[in-house]
Amino acid sequence: MQISLSRATLRVSAVLTVSLALGLTVGCHRDPNKQKQKYLESGKRFAEQGKLGEARIQFANALKVDRNFAEAHYQLSKIFMKQGSVGPAYGELMRTVDLQPGNIQARIDLGNMLVAGKQADRAADQANAILAIDPNNADAHALLSGVAAAKGDRAQALVQIQKALSIDPNRASFHATLGFLQSSDPTTAAAGEDQLRKAVSLDDKNITAHLVLAALLQRKGDMQGAQDQLKAAIAADPKNAMARASLAELYMRQNDNAKAEATLRQAAEDLSDSESGAGMLATYFIRTNQLVPGAAAYADLVAKHPKSTPLKVAYLRLLILNKDLPKARTVGAELAKTDPNVPEVAVLNGMLLLNDGKTNEALTALQKAAKANPDSLVVKIWLGRAARAKGDMTLAQQSFRDAVKLNPGSLEAQSGLAEISIDAHDFNGLEQVAEAAIAVNPRFAPAYLWRGMAEGNKRAFDKADADFHQAIKLDPKNFSGYLELAQLRLIQQKVPEAKTLLEQALELNPNSARTLRFLASALVFEKQPAQAISRVQAQIAKSPQNSEMYDLLAELQTATGDPKGALASAEKAMQINPNDGAAVIAYTRAEVGSGDPAKAVAKWQQWTKDHPTDVRGFTLLGSLQESQGDRTGAMDSYKKALALQPEQPIAANNLAFLMVETGQNLDVALSLAQVARRGMPNSPSSGDTLAWIYYQKGNYASARDLLEEAIKLAPNDAAIHYHLGMTYAKLSNSSDAITHLKKAAALAPNTQTAKDADKELALLG
């Protein structure tokens, strides 16, 4: 029997059919595997066309679909390498190998990067992992050759590259490596040149062979031959930044800066989408001290290539160095709108914010950038610097440690950790950082300074002396080595030698206020304060815009009883640098010394108004207000300091003490006193405050223990003697109570402390 369908049934059937078809279409369109593959293929096409920025976006889009898409991570690593972004490339390669352990080429690329980053053992791990998969992998043997060369084992390096050649005798890159190894020895240099020429004949597009052969020809004095090889390298790969940089460097060695600049200008034009290519010209202008012409050149380049982020980043870098901050802020703001997730943009804008004293904003921006770019070395380093400027040493240390994890060979990250250790007087930590940095680069002079400082702190003076001399040997033009050695001589009380070293340091760096401070201290030690003042004035004549030198002059004038001179010097320092807090401190001392502390209070009130995030400013204002009897104003200032930095120990200590004195909540005061004690564990003041709160809460035994410890550190502090006497009285130790109460009265006659002590003595009878 034939079944006839009604028109309504047919309509429903048709609708269902169309709906199912649409559903299938939409389903295919939304298939994440197809989506990510589509982005991947698009990115590869852009990469083949040399459109690196577009390729980078497409690979990033693929990863938004699937964060664990190993091939997209690998392709993105290659883009980063072409753009000269080594840190991000390293992160992407690590992710690739984690997700796809069998990706041999990724392991090769990662291994070569680790060799370049002076992490030979980790590179060897990659080579051995490849050989476990493929025992006859020629690239793995070539990588082991690089590992051996990095360790200084030339014989093993030759064995491994010859093994690679035995497996693949027509690989140009292997001949180039063998040529490089042979060319380093004069007895085999001719054979090395033959190998390099063999590499070029096998593959004229082998950039490494051209570059190494050019270097060999330079050493032979064949400059024209070297130029020809570098030009051939550029022709073989017009996007290769290294070839352009090498040609420019060759011109500079021949004192032909005009051709060097022209080469780098052309590189900036041709490689405007490459960070290294776009930035080389900026580096040249910085190196040749041409910041103003450099900024002008980049203004023109940006006008020609308005969509080039790398050119804008290089331009912003020059503007910051040239201190053209208004224009830098404009360029930085534009980049922040168009490229907020580019690490270099976040870093440069962070630098601007730090320069403007906007530490909180800089920290927030860099934290956001670190979240968006978790594998960015430069962001981690600047986040650490911003956190240190904010006073958040925990975050600063963690950021620098994260940077070291990303790249153990980063000396900038190691320098950040060293600064944290110096700030915290953690000389064991400083020594560890120094050892790690020396292991990375034995010719890195600052590491010997750090180790010398740690050794000097341990009174291992002979070792410190040797390290400071090594730092000077490695970098004789750096004043820091002379300065540290001079400090060692001061500790050893070899003052004449110290002064000679300090004068050498000032000759190398006439603008170093720290060096001048030590020299002035040496003269004061020799009981020559007038000569110290004269020497500071002479240095100011050489560096008239250095506010810190005026700060030092003001301190010396205050110490020698010249408050008017000190005021004039402090005011000059503030005129040069309105953000010089030390100048305001010097001004404060001068005003207090001249008997007008009210002016000092007014100055700090204005300072905190102009610098609303300066924790130290509010703390100092509170101290001044407290000394003037304005307890309410002082407590308000301390609270503002703690709102900005809850762990600020001085503000916490002083506020806790005032809360006790004014009868406020003891539990809150106790919490603040504990914060202060954590921040100042060896301070008699923090011990006294915490003990006095224990006393008020009836915990006399704990109060006694803290006060007995504090009195050893501050035997002439009347308040501590008074508190200890009161505590002994509560513990029924009348003899010791009377001793300390009498001492308190004798140390501070005609004060409230003396009156209170006398009153208690009368009760003890």
SULHU-V688902 format. One record per run of one state. SS is the DSSP state (~ for helix, > for strand, _ for the rest). FROM is the first residue (numbers start at 1). LEN is the number of residues. If there is no record, write none. Layout:
# SULHU-V688902
ss: (SS & SS)
from: (FROM & FROM)
len: (LEN & LEN)
This chain:
# SULHU-V688902
ss: (_ & ~ & _ & ~ & _ & ~ & _ & ~ & _ & ~ & _ & ~ & _ & ~ & _ & ~ & _ & ~ & _ & ~ & _ & ~ & _ & ~ & _ & ~ & _ & ~ & _ & ~ & _ & ~ & _ & ~ & _ & ~ & _ & ~ & _ & ~ & _ & ~ & _ & ~ & _ & ~ & _ & ~ & _ & ~ & _ & ~ & _ & ~ & _ & ~ & _ & ~ & _ & ~ & _ & ~ & _ & ~ & _ & ~ & _ & ~ & _ & ~ & _ & ~ & _ & ~ & _ & ~ & _ & ~ & _ & ~ & _ & ~ & _ & ~ & _ & ~ & _ & ~ & _)
from: (1 & 7 & 30 & 32 & 49 & 52 & 66 & 70 & 83 & 86 & 100 & 104 & 117 & 120 & 134 & 138 & 151 & 154 & 168 & 172 & 184 & 186 & 203 & 207 & 221 & 223 & 237 & 241 & 254 & 257 & 271 & 275 & 288 & 291 & 305 & 309 & 322 & 325 & 339 & 343 & 356 & 359 & 373 & 377 & 391 & 393 & 407 & 411 & 424 & 427 & 441 & 445 & 458 & 461 & 475 & 479 & 492 & 495 & 509 & 513 & 526 & 529 & 543 & 547 & 560 & 563 & 577 & 581 & 594 & 597 & 611 & 615 & 628 & 631 & 645 & 649 & 662 & 666 & 680 & 684 & 697 & 700 & 714 & 718 & 731 & 734 & 748 & 752 & 765)
len: (6 & 23 & 2 & 17 & 3 & 14 & 4 & 13 & 3 & 14 & 4 & 13 & 3 & 14 & 4 & 13 & 3 & 14 & 4 & 12 & 2 & 17 & 4 & 14 & 2 & 14 & 4 & 13 & 3 & 14 & 4 & 13 & 3 & 14 & 4 & 13 & 3 & 14 & 4 & 13 & 3 & 14 & 4 & 14 & 2 & 14 & 4 & 13 & 3 & 14 & 4 & 13 & 3 & 14 & 4 & 13 & 3 & 14 & 4 & 13 & 3 & 14 & 4 & 13 & 3 & 14 & 4 & 13 & 3 & 14 & 4 & 13 & 3 & 14 & 4 & 13 & 4 & 14 & 4 & 13 & 3 & 14 & 4 & 13 & 3 & 14 & 4 & 13 & 1)
